[in-house]
Amino acid sequence: MSHSKPVHAPQTHFGVVDNCLQVGGIPLHRLAQRVGGTPFFAYDRGLLTGRVAHLRASLPQAIQLHFSVKANPMPALVQHMAGLVDGFDVASASEMRVALDTPMPPASVSFAGPGKTDAELTQAIAAGVVLSLESPNEAVRAARIGDMLGLRPRVLLRINPDFEMKSSGMKMGGGARQFGVDAEEAPALLRKVGALGLDFHGLQIFSGSQSLSVSTIVDAQSSTFELARRLADDAPAPVVLLNIGGGFGIPYFPGEAALDLRPIADNLDAWLPRMRDALPQANVAIELGRYLVGEAGVYVTRVTDRKVSRGQVFLVTDGGMNHQLAASGNLGQVIRKNYPVAIGTRMEAPAGETESVNIVGPLCTPLDILADRMPLPQADVGDLVVVFQSGAYGPSASPSGFLSRPAAAEVLV
Ligand SMILES: *Cc1c(COP(=O)(O)O)cnc(C)c1O
């Protein structure tokens, strides 16, 4: 029996013309000239639009889509998303400012995140965005600041659920967490939110991130609906927004495949009528970051040197982990695996002209790796290396100050 090595899902979102990758219909070498240099991130607006349309067509119509801005806070991209989704979730005052610069109404922006300062609470309340309360202390401070401003803060209660999202890339609920209030403590805090006179909007229950398992997502959504139904009895006002989290993953590594939305949609279809009975005024929203934007972006860096060390080929590029930390394997990976990578200026190799290469960034650390012994077309100085699946958690999640090199440009094409 032969075992074949798992390979990356084919990267078919972007076109190839004359051996060169295209982003938004522009050949990569031309785009590099337009940007004025490398490295850069390019996001394809057609792919962003298409991804939202695909979700809308796949999920029940009643499901609202929220974009989690932390996945990609580039202002032009957030502006583009404002015309496509029903709400934004932000996690800092800076993200809130980017969201408020778009046509998205403040009431459709929610602000989550532990440890909000009085200054951040003040900005959010003044703006009229919905505060996702993470603790009793935040509830009390929000009420006090609301009194000072003469405004009634709009609030959601963020719940740390009493279940875990099993096989997700990142668990963010269940067990002891810094996020939200434990489900067991929620009834008391819900009553307190009423007593404090806060304008209660509903619940946010987020259990995890980056899951490619349909059953994990379906189970988490069902547990979330059950929990919301239980908690509604103690709510000080009707739930008008039930944010059930998201967690939809995208395939990054060999052997992974895209999520099948159909069983998820079927489960939502089954739950929506039950939730209409239990919480008649509730709009049900899912919040997604990487699923909306991750596959629409590439990181592009240029080969500046080609060398051989003890029989292995190294392509050295002008950018790496300082811009695309996740692709280097240093953002939460236990065992380093390659992101999908291509030579954007040599997409197809003539027969016999592929080689096994290491692609490394320019930083003085062995952690700065973009590809570890990957079979790729033979490339040389001047060629452009492309890291796919780079539309989410790129520059804003990378240590751009490390080694004091220039930041990467970002363009929406
Ligand atoms: C980070 C985060 C998200 C987005 O996660 P993705 O994996 O990018 O979809 C959504 N909701 C909350 C509360 C988050 O913290």
Ligand as a Chemical Component Dictionary entry (heavy atoms), coordinates in Angstrom:
data_LIG
# 
_chem_comp.id                   LIG 
_chem_comp.type                 NON-POLYMER 
_chem_comp.pdbx_formal_charge   0 
_chem_comp.three_letter_code    LIG 
# 
loop_
_chem_comp_atom.comp_id 
_chem_comp_atom.atom_id 
_chem_comp_atom.alt_atom_id 
_chem_comp_atom.type_symbol 
_chem_comp_atom.charge 
_chem_comp_atom.model_Cartn_x 
_chem_comp_atom.model_Cartn_y 
_chem_comp_atom.model_Cartn_z 
_chem_comp_atom.pdbx_ordinal 
LIG C1 C1 C 0 -11.163 36.720 17.039 1  
LIG C2 C2 C 0 -12.618 36.674 17.227 2  
LIG C3 C3 C 0 -13.458 36.355 16.141 3  
LIG C4 C4 C 0 -12.937 36.005 14.776 4  
LIG O1 O1 O 0 -12.341 34.752 14.720 5  
LIG P1 P1 P 0 -12.008 34.134 13.282 6  
LIG O2 O2 O 0 -11.332 32.863 13.565 7  
LIG O3 O3 O 0 -11.145 35.107 12.560 8  
LIG O4 O4 O 0 -13.307 33.949 12.572 9  
LIG C5 C5 C 0 -14.806 36.398 16.356 10 
LIG N1 N1 N 0 -15.328 36.714 17.556 11 
LIG C6 C6 C 0 -14.554 37.014 18.628 12 
LIG C7 C7 C 0 -15.185 37.341 19.909 13 
LIG C8 C8 C 0 -13.183 37.002 18.493 14 
LIG O5 O5 O 0 -12.421 37.285 19.554 15 
# 
loop_
_chem_comp_bond.comp_id 
_chem_comp_bond.atom_id_1 
_chem_comp_bond.atom_id_2 
_chem_comp_bond.value_order 
_chem_comp_bond.pdbx_ordinal 
LIG C1 C2 SING 1  
LIG C2 C3 SING 2  
LIG C2 C8 DOUB 3  
LIG C3 C4 SING 4  
LIG C3 C5 DOUB 5  
LIG C4 O1 SING 6  
LIG O1 P1 SING 7  
LIG P1 O2 DOUB 8  
LIG P1 O3 SING 9  
LIG P1 O4 SING 10 
LIG C5 N1 SING 11 
LIG N1 C6 DOUB 12 
LIG C6 C7 SING 13 
LIG C6 C8 SING 14 
LIG C8 O5 SING 15 
# 
